[in-house]
Amino acid sequence: MNNSQQRGTTGRSQVRRAELIATGRKLFADTSYDALSMDDIAKQAGVAKGLIYYYFKSKRGYYLAIVEDSVAELVARAGGEPDLPAAERVRRTIDGYLSYAEHHRAAYRTIVTGGVGSDAEVLAIRDAVREELVATIAEGAYGHRTVPALARLALVGWLSSVEGITLEWTGALAADATDQPDRGRLGALLVRQLRTTLAVIEEFVPECPAPPAPGEAAGQRDDLAPVTGSP
C-alpha cells in the first residue's frame, strides 16, 4: 500500500470512529451505561459488534472515548477566540461553557458528575477538564494559565459554583420549567460573580490584578449590569 492509500485508509478510519462516537453520545444521552449492551450499541450504530471492539477494545473503552470527545468539545467551546480583550474573552468563555451545557445536557452532566459510579478514569477526565477550565479563565483574566495557589483555589471555588448552578439550570430546562433565565442572563450573573471573585483575588494576591472591564478606564461601570442576550 502506497502512502496515498495509507492516508486514505487512515482518513476513513477516523471518520468511522467519529461516527461511532457520535452515535454513542446519543445513546448514552438517553440510556444508562449499564442498560446498554454492546449488541444494543452495534444494532443502533448499524455495524457489526466486532467493529466497535476493533476501535475501542471494550464497552468501557468506548464510553471513555465518548466522554473524552465531549470534554474536548466543552473545552473548545469555552476556550475559543483567544485574541479578544481579557474582559470580553471571559464573557465569551462563560457563554461557550453555558452553550455547551444547554445543548449537550447529558454529556455535560456526565463530565461534571464523573459519569459511571466511581470510575477512576472518568473521574480523572473530569478533574482534567476542571483544571483546563480554571487555566482558561486564568489566561483570560491575567494573560497566563498558571496562578498562585490562593488565586487558583478561589477560581476553583467559583467554577464549582458554576457547575452546581449549571446542573440546576439544565435540569430545569430538561423538565420544561418556564421560569428559568436564558443563557445570556445566566451568563451575566456568572460574569458578575467571577468579577467579584477576581476582585477578592486581587485583594489577597496583588500580583493577580483583576482585568479592567470595558469602559472602566473612563469611569464607567455599566458593563456590570445584567444583560439579556448572548454575546
N, C-alpha and C positions, 0 to 999 in steps of 0.2 A: 504493500500500500504506500503510495507516494504521500508527500507532505500535504498536498491539497486535499487528498482523500481523507487523511487523518484529521485535518481541521474540520472537514465536513461532518465526519462521524462524531467528533467531539461536540460540534455545534448542535447536532441533532440530539445527542445525549443530554446536553444542558437544557435544551428546550423540553425534552420529555421529562426530565427531572423537575423542572419548574412547573410543568403541567400537573404532575403528581402532587407537588407541594400545594398548588392552588386548590386542587380537589380536596386534599386533606384539611386545608384550612376551613373549607366549607363544611366538611363532615364533622370535624371536631367542634365547630361552632354550634352545632345543633345536637350533638350526641356526646356523651361522656366517653372518656378514654376506655374504660373497662367494658362499655356496652358495644364497642366496635371491634369486630374480629378482622383478621387480615382478609378473610373471604369476603366480608362485607365491603371492606375498603376496595378490594380488587374489582368487585362487581360494580360498585358505584363509579370507579375510575374507568371501567371498561377495558381492563387489561388483565393479563394473567398474573396470578399472585406472585409467581417467580420473578416477575419484572420489578415488583416493589422490593423484594428481598435483594435483587441484584443491585439496586441503587442505594438502599438504606439498611440492609443486613437484617433488620428486625422491626417489629412494630414500634418498639421503643425508639429505635434509631430514626424511624420515620417521623414519629411525634416530635423528637428533639429537633429534627431538621425543620419542621413546621414552626416550632417555637422560635428557632434562630432566625428564620425568614421573617417572621412577624416582628421580632426585635430589630432586625436590620431596617425594616420599613419605618418603624417608630422612630428610631434614631435619625434616619434620613429626613423624616418629616420635621423633627424637632431641630435639627442642625442645619437646615437649609439657609441659603442666602447669607454666607459669612461676610460679605463685603458691606453690609448695611452698617450704619452708625450703631453704637452699642445699645442705646435705649430701644431703637426700633428693632434691632436683632432680638433682644429679649422678648419684645412683644410677639414677633413672628415665631420665635421658638415655642412660646406658650400656646399660640394659636395652632401651630403644627401638631403639637402634642395633643391638644384637645380634639383637633380634626381627626387624627388617627383613632383616638378612643371613641369618638362619636360614630365613626363609620366601620370600626372593627371591634365591636364591643366584646365579643367572646375572646378574641385574641388578646385584647388589652387586659381583660380580667385574668387570663392565663399568665401573662407576663408579670403582672403586679402581684398576684397571689402565689406564684410559684408553681402553678399547674397541678400536676397529679400528685396528691398526697404530699409526702416529704421527699420527693425525688431530688437527690443531691445535685444532679446535673442540671435539672430545670431551675433549682434554686440558685445555682451558680450563674446561670444565664441571666436570671432576674437581677442578681446582685451586680453583674457586669453592666447591665443596661442602666441601672441606677447610677453607677459610677460614671458612665459615659454621659448621662444627662446632667449630672452635677458638674462635670467638666465642661459641658457645652454651655451651661448657664454661666459658669465662672469665666469662660472665654468671652461670652457675650458681654458680661458686665465689666471685666477687668482687662481683657485682651490676652489673657493667658489661662491655661487649663489647670494649673496647679496653684493652690492657695494654702495659707497656713491652716493648721488643724482646726483652730477655733472657727475660722471662717467656713471651712468645709463642713463642720458639724452644723452650723447654722443653715447652710444650704441644704444639707441632708434633711434637717428638720422641716424646712419649707417644702421640699419635694415629697416628704412623707405625708404632709397635709394635703398636697396637691393630689396624690394618689387616692387618699381617702375621699376627698371631695369629688374627684372624677369618677370613682367607682359608684358613689351615691348618685351622681348625676346621670351616668349612663344607665344605671339600673332603673332609675325613674323614667328615662326616655324609653327604655325597653318595655316598661309597663304602661306606656302611653299616658304618663302623667301630663297634665295640661298646665301646671303651674311652674314649670322649670324654666330657668333663664336660657336664652340662646347662647351659642358658643361665644359670640362677641362680648356679651355681658359678663359671662363667667370668666372669660379671659381677662377682662378689665379688672375684675375682683382679684384674680390671682396675680396680675401685674402689680396692683396696689399692695398686696401682701408681700410680694417679693421686694418692692421698693422699700417697704418698712424693714424687712429683713436686711437688705443691703445697707440701710442707714444704721441699723444696730451693729452690723459687722464693722462699719467704718468707725463707730464709737469705740469698739473693743480692739479692732485691728486696724490702726490708722494707715498702714501700708496698703490697705484694700479700700480705697475711697469709692463711694457709690458713684456710678456714672450719672452725669447730668441728664435730666430729661430734656426733650426738645423744647426750646423756648425758655429754659430755666436761666440761661445766661442773661436774658433780657428781663428777668424778674417775673416771668410768667409761670404759673403753676397749673394752668388749665388742663395740661396733659394728664393730670392725676384724676380728673373727673371720669366716672364710668362712661364707657362707650357702648353703643348698641349694635354696632356692626363689626364684621370680621375685617382684619387688615386686607 
